[in-house]
Amino acid sequence: MDDSLRRSGATGWTTFIPANFLAGILAIWVYTGLRSSYGPGPKTAIRTALTVWVVFWVIPEAALLPLNRFPNALLLTVIAVGLLDSILAILLGAWIYRD
């Protein structure tokens, strides 16, 4: 680990948590936009989850595949877990969000 990072206390978590929090806000914003076209409910939440999953999990992880920095099985596992994570998070967010 770089000495400057060690001294500042900065780790991956200092960016990971806020970034995922913002991704969650963005996901519910997308859900509210899709509600006008598809109506409220779990089907719209799942459509939103698939959209967010592709943008935040599939594309970035697929971009790492040709670099051979991580095992392909690990990247594919992260993509699969991201799908479950997206669906559960957006279903919960859609349940909480009510007009």
C-alpha positions in Angstrom: 0.0 0.0 0.0 1.2 3.5 -0.8 2.6 5.4 2.2 0.5 8.4 1.5 -2.7 6.3 1.5 -1.7 4.6 4.7 -1.0 7.9 6.4 -4.3 9.4 5.3 -6.3 6.4 6.2 -7.9 6.3 2.8 -8.9 2.8 1.6 -11.2 1.4 -1.0 -14.1 1.6 1.4 -13.9 5.4 1.5 -15.0 5.5 -2.1 -16.9 2.2 -2.3 -19.6 3.0 0.2 -20.4 6.6 -1.1 -20.3 5.4 -4.7 -22.8 2.6 -4.0 -25.0 4.9 -2.0 -25.1 7.3 -5.1 -25.7 4.3 -7.4 -28.7 3.4 -5.2 -30.1 6.9 -5.4 -29.6 6.9 -9.2 -31.3 3.5 -9.4 -34.4 4.8 -7.6 -34.3 7.9 -9.8 -34.4 5.6 -12.9 -37.2 3.6 -11.2 -39.3 6.8 -10.8 -38.7 7.6 -14.5 -39.8 4.1 -15.6 -42.9 4.2 -13.4 -44.5 6.7 -15.7 -44.1 4.3 -18.6 -44.6 0.9 -17.0 -46.5 1.8 -13.8 -45.4 1.2 -10.2 -44.6 -2.3 -8.9 -42.1 -5.1 -8.9 -42.0 -5.6 -12.7 -40.8 -2.0 -13.1 -38.4 -2.4 -10.3 -36.9 -5.5 -11.9 -36.6 -3.7 -15.2 -34.8 -1.0 -13.4 -32.6 -3.5 -11.6 -31.6 -5.1 -15.0 -30.7 -1.7 -16.4 -28.7 -0.6 -13.4 -27.0 -4.1 -13.3 -25.8 -3.8 -16.9 -24.5 -0.3 -16.4 -22.8 -0.8 -13.0 -21.8 -4.4 -13.0 -21.7 -6.1 -16.4 -20.0 -3.3 -18.4 -17.3 -2.5 -15.9 -16.5 -6.1 -15.0 -16.6 -7.2 -18.7 -14.1 -4.4 -19.4 -11.7 -6.1 -16.9 -11.9 -9.5 -18.6 -9.3 -8.8 -21.4 -6.8 -7.4 -18.9 -6.3 -10.8 -17.2 -5.7 -9.1 -13.9 -8.4 -11.2 -12.1 -9.6 -14.8 -12.7 -12.6 -14.9 -15.1 -14.5 -17.0 -12.6 -14.2 -14.2 -10.0 -15.4 -11.5 -12.4 -18.3 -13.7 -13.5 -19.2 -14.3 -9.8 -19.2 -10.6 -9.2 -21.5 -10.0 -12.1 -23.9 -12.7 -10.9 -23.9 -11.4 -7.3 -24.4 -7.9 -8.7 -27.6 -9.1 -10.3 -29.0 -10.5 -7.1 -27.8 -7.4 -5.2 -29.5 -5.0 -7.8 -32.8 -6.8 -7.8 -33.1 -7.0 -4.0 -31.9 -3.4 -3.5 -34.2 -1.9 -6.1 -37.2 -3.9 -5.0 -36.6 -2.6 -1.5 -36.1 1.0 -2.7 -39.3 0.8 -4.9 -41.2 -0.5 -1.9 -40.0 2.4 0.3 -40.6 5.0 -2.5 -44.2 5.9 -2.6 -45.9 9.0 -3.9 
